[in-house]
Amino acid sequence: MESTSGVTPQNSCHLIAEIDPPKGVNLDTFIKTALHIRGRVDGVRVTDGEHAIMRMSPLAPCVSLLEKKIEPTMIINGRDRNRISFQADLLSAAALGINNIVIKEGHDPTEGDQPVAKSSGDLDLISMIQCVKNLNRGVDLAGEELNGATDFNVGVSLELSDDVNFNRELAESFIKLREHGIHSVTLGPTYDLNIIEQFLPFAEQTGIKLYTSLMYLKSVTMVRYLNNLAGVPSIPQEFLKKMMQAPVKKEAGMQVAADFLKELEPLGYGVVLLAIGWRDKLPDFLDLIER
């Protein structure tokens, strides 16, 4: 279970904060943010090259959180690793005391700040899950015995689409994920409740803990940009109107997100506050929603 030290807020919604590592070696701002939200959220996740932006590996930030008595969840993607480096990083994490992980396939490198980078292409979601299952049993992916097994609590993260059939297949995959021992699934961000509702029966059927994700809409320009991207869920026009009609434009995204959080709360086990655009705003947002 993801948790931070301190007093857990007595709210029905299990709230997770996702924080990006620094783009550089200075961890001061990262740690400052984590300390500001400690006890106000139910867990902290550290991203791994999110949206294909080059940043520090999540290993060092997770260790720094452990030193501050904050138990982290490390996100790890298969985009940047083959099966050797994937297993090596997981063994390092376990040796350093990191026991909570979330597996992601990772965004296409062409979306990021170094678009000439190549994806490994070695690992899909199921092979990554199988890898972690093996490590927890004390063997590697090739079946070789380890000198000490891992003890990971494993979740997965799934990116949503604007294709209803693709999302339906993702929802149906919950059955296979449960067979592989996955206990939690985090859905990528969407402001379309109809997409999320497709997943609810499968979460209930399998007992998988369903996390939705909340993305901060920085501006009207951002909403229009996202709605022009192929393959990603569109943001309904009602939210664009709310952004345009807000009396204080720079606060519009915060209020829209706070209002939408109330709609997300009953639709799963918890909500993940996404890292992009959030780190500096997280304490203010938590004030806004009275956490």
NORZI-V704160 format. One record per residue. N is the residue number from 1. SS is DSSP state (helix for helix, strand for strand, loop for the rest). PHI is phi in whole degrees, -180 to 180 (NA if undefined). NEAR is the number of other ideal C-beta (glycine too) atoms within 8 Angstrom. Layout:
# NORZI-V704160
n=[N:N]
ss=[SS:SS]
phi=[PHI:PHI]
near=[NEAR:NEAR]
This chain:
# NORZI-V704160
n=[1:2:3:4:5:6:7:8:9:10:11:12:13:14:15:16:17:18:19:20:21:22:23:24:25:26:27:28:29:30:31:32:33:34:35:36:37:38:39:40:41:42:43:44:45:46:47:48:49:50:51:52:53:54:55:56:57:58:59:60:61:62:63:64:65:66:67:68:69:70:71:72:73:74:75:76:77:78:79:80:81:82:83:84:85:86:87:88:89:90:91:92:93:94:95:96:97:98:99:100:101:102:103:104:105:106:107:108:109:110:111:112:113:114:115:116:117:118:119:120:121:122:123:124:125:126:127:128:129:130:131:132:133:134:135:136:137:138:139:140:141:142:143:144:145:146:147:148:149:150:151:152:153:154:155:156:157:158:159:160:161:162:163:164:165:166:167:168:169:170:171:172:173:174:175:176:177:178:179:180:181:182:183:184:185:186:187:188:189:190:191:192:193:194:195:196:197:198:199:200:201:202:203:204:205:206:207:208:209:210:211:212:213:214:215:216:217:218:219:220:221:222:223:224:225:226:227:228:229:230:231:232:233:234:235:236:237:238:239:240:241:242:243:244:245:246:247:248:249:250:251:252:253:254:255:256:257:258:259:260:261:262:263:264:265:266:267:268:269:270:271:272:273:274:275:276:277:278:279:280:281:282:283:284:285:286:287:288:289:290:291]
ss=[loop:loop:loop:loop:loop:loop:loop:loop:loop:loop:loop:loop:loop:strand:strand:strand:strand:strand:strand:loop:loop:loop:loop:loop:loop:loop:loop:helix:helix:helix:helix:helix:helix:helix:helix:helix:helix:loop:loop:loop:loop:loop:strand:strand:strand:strand:loop:loop:loop:helix:helix:helix:loop:loop:loop:loop:loop:helix:helix:helix:helix:helix:helix:helix:helix:helix:helix:loop:loop:loop:loop:strand:strand:strand:strand:strand:strand:loop:loop:loop:loop:loop:helix:helix:helix:helix:helix:helix:helix:helix:helix:helix:helix:helix:helix:loop:loop:loop:loop:strand:strand:strand:strand:strand:loop:loop:loop:loop:helix:helix:helix:loop:loop:loop:loop:loop:loop:loop:loop:loop:loop:loop:loop:loop:helix:helix:helix:helix:helix:helix:helix:helix:helix:helix:helix:helix:helix:loop:strand:loop:loop:loop:loop:loop:strand:loop:loop:loop:loop:loop:loop:loop:strand:strand:strand:strand:strand:strand:loop:loop:loop:loop:loop:helix:helix:helix:helix:helix:helix:helix:helix:helix:helix:helix:helix:helix:helix:helix:helix:loop:loop:loop:loop:strand:strand:strand:strand:loop:loop:loop:loop:loop:helix:helix:helix:helix:helix:helix:helix:helix:helix:helix:helix:helix:helix:helix:loop:loop:strand:strand:strand:strand:strand:strand:loop:loop:loop:loop:loop:helix:helix:helix:helix:helix:helix:helix:helix:loop:loop:loop:loop:loop:loop:loop:loop:loop:helix:helix:helix:helix:helix:helix:helix:helix:helix:loop:loop:loop:helix:helix:helix:helix:helix:helix:helix:helix:helix:helix:helix:helix:helix:helix:helix:helix:helix:helix:helix:loop:loop:strand:strand:strand:strand:loop:loop:loop:loop:loop:loop:loop:loop:helix:helix:helix:helix:helix:helix:helix:loop:loop:loop]
phi=[NA:-79:-157:-107:-73:100:-87:-76:-59:-87:-120:-72:-87:-80:-107:-115:-102:-105:-126:-79:-64:-72:-95:148:-103:-87:-94:-59:-66:-58:-66:-59:-62:-60:-69:-67:-105:-60:84:-105:-125:-96:180:-127:-108:-113:-78:-131:58:-59:55:58:-93:-70:-141:-56:-56:-71:-59:-63:-60:-65:-64:-64:-68:-59:-65:-95:66:-113:-81:-93:-114:-96:-84:-136:-108:-96:-60:-95:-134:-93:-67:-71:-70:-62:-66:-62:-67:-67:-64:-62:-59:-63:-64:-90:95:-92:-117:-109:-134:-126:-93:-132:-75:98:-74:-60:-57:-66:-81:-99:-92:-137:-67:-81:-63:-107:-75:-63:74:-91:-125:-102:-61:-67:-68:-67:-62:-62:-59:-66:-58:-64:-61:-67:-88:95:-133:-87:-67:-91:90:-78:-69:-94:-90:108:-89:-87:-142:-83:-93:-116:-123:-127:-121:-120:-85:-85:-133:-88:-95:-62:-70:-63:-64:-63:-64:-62:-62:-66:-69:-57:-63:-69:-63:-66:-63:-88:89:-78:-106:-144:-132:-108:-86:-62:-71:-158:-102:-104:-65:-62:-66:-62:-63:-63:-89:-61:-63:-75:-66:-67:-64:-93:78:-72:-74:-100:-107:-96:-123:-117:-104:-80:-86:-72:-163:-62:-60:-63:-61:-65:-62:-63:-73:-98:-82:-73:89:-106:-61:-75:-90:-54:-60:-61:-77:-62:-64:-61:-65:-71:-92:-63:-67:-118:-60:-70:-101:-61:-63:-63:-69:-60:-65:-63:-66:-71:-56:-63:-79:-76:-51:-82:-98:175:-75:-168:-130:-104:-83:-74:-71:-64:79:-106:-55:-70:-94:-55:-60:-65:-65:-65:-61:-61:-94:61:-105]
near=[4:11:8:13:8:6:4:8:10:3:6:3:9:10:13:16:13:14:16:13:14:12:7:5:5:6:12:6:9:14:11:8:13:13:9:8:14:11:9:8:13:11:14:17:15:16:13:13:12:12:7:16:10:7:10:11:7:13:12:10:15:14:11:11:14:13:6:10:5:12:12:13:14:15:16:15:12:17:13:10:13:8:11:6:9:14:12:8:12:15:11:9:13:13:6:10:7:13:9:12:16:15:15:11:9:11:10:7:13:6:8:13:6:8:9:5:8:6:9:10:4:7:11:7:9:8:11:13:15:10:15:14:10:11:17:10:7:8:9:10:9:4:6:6:5:10:3:4:8:10:6:12:8:12:16:14:12:10:7:12:10:7:7:6:6:8:13:9:8:11:11:8:9:14:10:8:13:11:6:10:8:12:9:12:16:13:14:9:10:10:10:10:8:6:10:14:8:10:14:11:7:12:14:7:8:10:7:13:11:13:16:13:12:13:10:13:13:6:9:8:6:10:13:9:8:10:9:5:7:4:6:9:11:8:11:8:5:6:13:13:8:12:15:7:5:11:2:6:7:4:8:12:13:12:11:13:13:11:9:11:12:7:9:13:9:4:11:12:7:12:15:13:12:12:10:9:9:14:10:5:10:14:10:8:14:11:8:9:8:4:9]
